[in-house]
Amino acid sequence: MMKYISSRSKQEPNMAGKNAAQAIIKGIAEDKGLFVPEKMPQSLGDMGLLTGKNYKEIAYLVLSRFLPDYTEKELQECIDCAYDEQFESDKIVPLVKGGGAYFLELYHGPTAAFKDMALSILPHLLTTALKKEKIENKIAILTATSGDTGKAALEGFADVDGTEIIVFYPHVGVSQVQERQMTVQTGNNVHVFGIKGNFDDAQAAVKKMFNDPCLATELEEKGWQLSSANSINIGRLVPQVVYYVWAYIKLLEQGIIQPGEKINVVVPTGNFGNILASYYAREIGIPIGKFICASNKNNVLTDFINTGVYDAKREFYVTSSPSMDILVSSNLERLLYHLSGNNGQLVASLMKDLDEKKKFEASDNIRVGLTEFYGGFATEEETTVAIAELYQGDHYLMDPHTAVGYKVYSDYVEKTGDTTPTVIAATASAYKFSETVVNALGLPSQIDGFKAIIQLKEATGVSVPRGLRGLDKKPVLHNRVVEKSQIPEAVKQSLSDDYHR
Ligand SMILES: *Cc1c(COP(=O)(O)O)cnc(C)c1O
């Protein structure tokens, strides 16, 4: 049976490891590492045989490989509950041609960003895992968000029995629409806090709580256990592998590629979860040539891919693509593990350097592995120009995150002349960032996100996602803003509220 082990584990034979259900419940390993598959699952085999399958069928094929301790019935139920009418496209994920590439539209779920792809199924995977493992504790889901994970996690976990969901978002830094989506969230188990700090601060505080044995004991006594809805949870990552397989099969069906032919992928990247999922897709048989990692002005990953040196000691910028405003990309740790030949000890020492010096240097074998990646970034100006040009040219409307990806893709093609068919992950609806998009298109400038939605709709005719309609009319239910040092207290408070309820 496939095991998940820590990315920081020492190379010892018979490593204990966890099954997938246990890894999903725990979220993060005891030694602070992230769970990685001890061995990559078996390949999906001949892709030509998978044409004609729908999204749910592909999801089953991928999930059953990575989560083999779940029964077929359990997985089918999770999949059926997730990928249903809450998605506004019957294909779930449309692949749309534009700008010389293919946009994989991952944003047709309830919160209009790609986080729905995983967070619509994670609550089901988690509650199933609790049953399988016969755990009676209630689960407190701690979530740090740069804007999109928070709402998707709230939406996924609201009123799920046996769970309490607590979200921390940067009070300054998310878009007006993103903030409102979170602060109007209903449900009797939801807690939302703005923090005076950025995503990295929120993520660090959350990770620290996972590794605090005293807190664990304290919560345990009250019948609580912590887990995570961030992409540090393997239950977030695995459902993201599905849509890269899906994209490949769509290209095959349309005759754009032949079985076995390579594609490139472009991923607007923040915490490195989405692009890592494409790497896992390659490991189970999707022929991917280049992994094109697109960053905004917070270009720590661009520098890392180009130099092998990860240096988080730099200025942090709030940009128009806030979900990528991240300097410490958690899931990179998993890639380091795989590229280093599963050398957990090396990864542990690199992460120690990152912790203490805010910097680490890749070993030689990691550098070799990185040559499969291309790193680039787009400035704020380049991002808005990209939105305008593609809309004027192909009438394709991009949000700022997707536009960062498209700009980096254009640079890559210009630099290399590589004509490999390319899939660009379109990670959010333009309506989530209407102010930016309205400005980019040269429409009268509008600082109010909700008025900008109306303006954008009138100018483009593109339909507004269901989840964003009428958002400005909903009552704000959460308005607490805390110092980052108060995050642990906020968690205890949220759980004790429930305790006394
Ligand atoms: C989260 C997010 C990203 C970054 O994805 P990672 O998996 O964190 O790299 C990019 N775009 C949007 C719209 C997002 O919500």
The ligand as a Gaussian input file, in Angstrom:
#p B3LYP/6-31G(d) Opt

LIG

0 1
 C       -3.752000      30.572000      -5.269000
 C       -3.720000      31.239000      -6.576000
 C       -2.574000      31.215000      -7.386000
 C       -1.296000      30.561000      -6.931000
 O       -1.410000      29.146000      -6.843000
 P       -0.366000      28.308000      -5.993000
 O       -0.885000      26.920000      -6.031000
 O       -0.387000      28.893000      -4.610000
 O        0.959000      28.471000      -6.641000
 C       -2.638000      31.812000      -8.633000
 N       -3.758000      32.445000      -9.050000
 C       -4.869000      32.489000      -8.299000
 C       -6.060000      33.217000      -8.818000
 C       -4.901000      31.892000      -7.046000
 O       -6.023000      31.942000      -6.306000

